[in-house]
Amino acid sequence: MEKVKQYIEENKDRFLEELFELIRIPSISSLKDHKPDMEKAANKLKDLLLSSGCDKAQVMPSTGNPVVYAEKMIDPAKPTVLVYAHYDVMPVDPVDLWEQDDPFEPIVKDGKIWARGADDDKGQGMMHIKAFESMVKTDSLPCNVKFMLEGEEEVGSPSLPQWCEENKDLVKADVILVSDTGMIAPDIPSITTGLRGLSYWEVEMTGPNRDLHSGLFGGAVANPINVLAKMISDMVDENGHITIPGFYDDVIEVSDKERAKMAEAPFSEEEYKKAIDVKELYGEKGYTTNERTGIRPSFDVCGIWGGYTGEGAKTVLPSKAYAKISSRLVPNQNNEKIAKLFKEHFEKIAPDYVKVNVKFLHGGQAYVCPIDLPAYKAAEKAYEETYNRTPVPVRSGGSIPIISEFEKILGIKSVLMGFGLEADAIHSPNENFPLEQFYNGINTIPYFYKYYAEIMK
């Protein structure tokens, strides 16, 4: 492993520049205008994988954006690790909140890389490519490695399940290795053992058949924005409990023993509030902050709009109002069932003076990784090598819908070795990734391969 470390140190500046080249491609999967950028990013990754030592790499079509597949098979008798990452990123809006002119032109400042995709997931994905390269170039790779890099994770990975079904033999492996999660703190490594599921909808509410004069019609005709806001507010009661009938039917209550174990994870509520600049926290009554994001479901409005939002005033009573709504789900909750429950309930309770249409956009199941899994043990030992302490198992409040699909379609578990931090502001303006975490990831991942190969002998 000393040869690997030396190789990483000698090539660290090149690794960083190659990441910058990838970041500069604005591969925003949710915006159709960036379709050419998706192809460009996929081909860039193919070239990087080939130059890093893969025997073959190809850009493969899917029903949506392409999937980049690559492999290095050193011995069919040895275990095979399938690395998953995504090359698509979130939109950069609102652009005026970024502290740099171009969110896709990376800047190194205060020991961090600042750019869209710096962490999620180009930075973390590049860690795997460069860790792999460092082992190949030093003849240190102890197992087979495959790469599956997609371009639709930020929109729910709609095409990847079918692609996996069609390419089961190609991606056959013993475990999936993922870095699209985070750590508790820079000096406190953690392994994500659970992910919440997700249901995501778009609501369209229609009042009058056209925009009306708010003076001539206000007070006599229902304003769909007002009605929509009230209906959304009623979805959660004063105790933070979601009011959709049947919503909690399949929620498994976590035991007091497990909750006590979760409470051992280092956490400062004061620092948490300070980091996001709020005076108080809010959530379901009877649960701690970590429990609310790890073992309990949630309901949130991700966007709401309608009427006049331009400069100055326009006295209009709008015809339509819209909202994008998401619900994070816990293990045993079925995202399709929840999607149906919300749609039926929301449309049923709508008053007669508006019409409501609920459209389900995407979703995914929750996921749990056992801590006695051989790959988990290998990840645990890998973190210990870099951070000199045993990582804490945590359940994340986030969702990676495709992870549960992997288990369902491919029949294999995923281990989530994340290196991101809460302060990285993924999905937000001023996304960043500490250089230390980037290089720590590159140094840690080779140990995973080493220990996994030894455990699986």
N, C-alpha and C positions, 0 to 999 in steps of 0.2 A: 504493500500500500504506500510505501514511501515514494516509490517511482511515480505512482499516481498523483500524490500530493505535489511532487516536484513538477510534473507535467502541467498541473493546474496552475501553479504559481508562475511558471514560465510563459503561459499562454493566456493569463487572466485578462490582459488588455484586449487581446483579439476576441476573446469570448464576449466581452462587453460590447465591442464595436459590432459584432455579428448580431447581438441582441438589438442594438440600435437600428441596424438595417431592417430588421423584421418589424420593429415598432413603427418605423416611418411609413409602413404600408397601412393605410386607414381601413382595416378590414372589419367594418361595421356590418354585422350580419342582418340587423333589423332594418337597414335602409337599402332599398333596391338600387339606388345610384352607385352603391359601392360593390356591386356584383363583380366588376372587373378586378377590384382589389382583393376579393376573396380568392380568385384564381391566381393572382400574383403572389399572395402570401403562401398559398399552398405550394406553388412551384419553388418559392424561396426555401421553404422547409424541406422539400424533396432534395434540393441541392445541398442544403446543410447536412442532412442525414447521410447522403452519399459521401460527402467530404469528411464526415465524422467517423466513417468506418462501416456503414451498413453495406451488406452484400448487394442489396437491391432496395430501391425506393421508387414509389410511383404515386402519381396523383390519380385517384380513382373516382369516377363519377358516382353520384348518389342522386336521389330525387331532388336534392337541394344543392347545397354547396359541396365541393369535392372533399373526399377523405384522403389524407396522406397516409400511406402504409409503407413501412420499411421493416427490414429484419436483418439480424445477424445470427445465424444458426451455427454454433461452434460444434455441437454434438447433440443429435436427436435424443440421446439417452439422458442428457442433463435437463434440469428444470428450465422452464421457459417463463419469462416475465413479459407481460404485455403492458407497455407504457401508454397511458391515455393522457391527452392534453387537448386544449382547443386553441385555435389561432384567431377566432373571432373576438371582437371586443364590443363594449357598450358604446352608444353614442356619447359625444362629449358635451352635450348641452347641460346646463347653460354655459356657453363658451366664455362669457364675460366674467365668470367666477374663477377661471384659470389664472394662475399667476405667471403664465408664460404665453407668448403670442400664439404658438402653434402646439396644441396638445400632443401632436404626433411627431414633434421634434424633441427628442429626449434631452433633458438637462441634468447634469450631476451637480447637486447643491446640498450642503449640509449632510454629506455622506449618503445621499439617497438619489435614486434615479426617478425623475419626475416626468411622467408621460402616460397617456392612455395605453393600457396593456403592460405597463412596467411590472406589475404584479400579476394581474388577472388577464390572461394566463400566459402571456408571452414570456415574461420573466421566469416564472416557475417552470414553464415548459422547456425553455432553453436550458435551465439547470440540468434537466434530464439528458438532453442531447449532448451537452458538454461533459457531463459525468460519464456518459457512455463512451464518448470519444477518448476521454482520458484513460479509460480502462483498455479500450481497443488498441490505442497507439502505444501502450506500455505492455501489451500482451498479458493483461491482468483480468480479462473478462472471464468469470467462472461459470457462466450460464448463458442460455440463449436469450436474446432480447428482441422483442417486436415493438413497433411503434404504431399507434393508431391516433392520428391527430385530426380532429374535426373542425368544421367552421360554422357550427350552429348552436353551440352550447348556450349562448346568451339569449337564444330564442326558444329554448326548450329541447334542442336536439331532435327535431321532428323527423329527420331523414335517417338518423343513425341506427335506430332499431331494425329497420328493414335492411339496411346495409349489412348489419351484423348477421341477420338471418341468412342473407345471401352469401356471406363470406365466413361462415363458422369455421370451416377447415383452415382457412387462411390465418385467422387470428387465434387459433387454438393455443391455449397457454395454461399454466398452473395457477397464476394469480395476476391481477391487474394492479399496477402501481400508478398512483395518481398524486399530483401535487397541485391542487386547486383549492386548498384550504389554508388555515393559518395556525399560529402558535399563540399560547397565552401571553407570552412576553419574549423579548429578545434573549433573555437568559433562562426562560422556562419553556423547554420544548414540550410539545403535546402532540398526541396522535388523535385525529378525529375518528371516533368509533361509531358515530351516528350522524345522520343527516335528516333533516326534516323533509317531508314531501311537499308538494305544491299543487295548488289549483289556481288558475289565472283566468280572469274574465274581462270582457269589455262590455259595458252597459250603455245602451242608447235609450234616452228617455225623450219622448215627444209630447209637447203640449199642443198649442195651436198650430194650424197648418202653415204658418209663416211668422216671422218676427213681427211683433206688434209694438205700437207706441205705448210706453210704460205709463204715460199720463192718461191716455184715453182708455186703456184697458187694465191698468194696474189696480188690483183689488177686486177685479171681477173675473179675471182669468188666471188660472194657476200658472205660476212660473216654474217650469220644469227643473231649473237649477235649484230653486228652493226645495222642491219636492224630493229631488234626488239626494240633496244634502241631508234632509230629514230622514229619509229611508236608510241611508248609509249609516247615519248616527245610531239608528235604532238596532243595527246589527250587533252592537256590543252594549251590554248593560253597565250599570254603575260599578259593578264588581269586576269589570274586564272580562266578563263571560259572554261568549258568542251565542246569540239568541236564535240561530237557525235551528228549527226542529230536527232532531236526530243527529246533529253535528257531532256530539260527543259519544254516540252510541258505541263506537268501536275503539275509543281511546282507552288504552291500558294504563291504569294508574301505577306509577313507579313506586316500588317498595320504599319504606323508610330507610332500610339498609342501603339501598342504592343512592337515595337522596343524600344520606350522610356521607357516602363515598364521594359524590359529586361536590359536596361542600368542602372537601379537603383541598380542592383546587384553589390556588392563590387568586384572590379577587378583592379589589378595593372599589367599593361602590362610589366613594368620593372621587377617585381618579377617573372612574368610568364616566361620571357626570361631568367632570371637568373637561375630559377629552372631547365631549360632544356639546359642551356649553349649555347644559340645562340645569335648572335648580333642583328639580325633583324627577324621579322616574315614575313610570306608570305601567301597570300591567294587571294580569289576573290576580285577584286577591287570594292570599294563602300560599303564594309561591315566591321564591327568591328570583332575583334578576337572571341568574344563570339557569334556573329551572324554567323560567318563562321562555327562554330562547332555546332550551335544549330538549325539554320533555313535554312541553305544552304547545298546543296549536295557537295560531294567531290569525288576525283578520285586519288587513290594511288597504287603504286607498293609495294606489301608486301614482295616480294622476286624475285630475278632474278639470273639465273645461266646458265652455258654452258661452253664448252671448257675445258681447263686445269686450275685447281685451286690448284694443289698440290704444294709441295715445289720446289723451283727453277724454271727454265724456260723450256718450251716446245713449240717450234715454230709450233703451230698447227692452222689451219683454221678449226673451228669446223663444224660438220655436223648439229648440233642442238643447239637451245637456248630455254630457258623456262622462264616463269614469272608467278607469282601469283599476281593477281590484284583484288582490291576491290573498290567498290564505295558505299559511305554512302549516303542514300537517305532521303528525307524529306516527311512529310505527303502528301498523294495524289499521290506520285510516286509509281508505281507498280513495285516490284522488278523483276517479271518475264518479264514484258515488257522491262525494262531496260536491263536485261540480254540478251534478244533477239536483242535489238538495238545495243548493243556493239558487240556481236558476228557477226552480219550481216555486220556492218560497218568495223570492224577490218579485217575480212576476205576479204571484198570487196576491201579495199585499199591496200592490200598486193601486192607488185610488183611481176611480173612473175618469178623473179629469186629466190623466196622462196615459200614454201607452209606453210599455217597457219591452225592450228586446235585450236579452242577455246572451252574449256569445262567448262560448268557452274557447280560449285561445291555446293554452297548453297546460301540461301538468306532469307530475311524476310521483312515484311512491317514495316513502321514507326508506332509509337503509341503516342497518346495524352491522358492525364488524366485531366478531368475537375476539376477546383479547388473548385467547389461547391459540389463535391461528398461528401456524408456523411463520407466515409472512409478517404477522404483527410482531412476533418475537424478534424477527430479524430487523424490523424497523426500529424496535425499541433499542436493540444493541447498537444500531447505526447512530441513532441520536446520542447515545451515551458516549460514543467515540468523539463526537464534535463538541458536545455541550457539557460533558462530564457530569451528567445527572440523568436519571431515568425519566423519560417523558410521561406526562400525565394523560391518561385517557379522558377525552372530553366528547360531549355530544354537541355538534354545531347547530346553530339556529338556521343556517343556510340550507340550500337545496342544490343538488346536482342530479336532476331527474334521471339522467342516463345511467347512473351508477346502479340503481335498482334494476334497470332494464338489462344491464350486463349480466347480473346474477340470474335473471329470469331466462334470457336467451342463450347465454354462453355457459351458464352453470358454474361460474367461478366467482370467488369473492374479490373485493377490491380493498387495498390498504391505502389509506389517505395520509400521505406524508407531506403535510403542508409546511411552508416556511413564511407565509405572509403574516402581517401584523394588523391589528385593528386600526392602527393609525395610517395604514396604507391607502385608505380612502378609495377602495375599489368601487366601481360604478359611479363615483362622484367626481366633481372637478378636483384637480390637483392629485390625481392618483400617483402613488409613489411606491418605491421598493428599496429598502436599505441595501446598499452594496454589500454590507456584511452578511445579510441574509441570503443574498444571491450567491455569494461565494461559499457560505456555509452549506447551502443546498448542494452545490457542486461537489463539495468535499464529503458530505454525508451520504449521498446516494450510492457511491461505490461500495461503501460498507454494507449497505442493504444487500447488494448483489453477493458480496463475500459471505455474509452470514446466512443468507437464504440458501445459497448453494450448499453450504456446510450442513445446515439443518435438514435439507432435502436429500442428502446422500443416502 
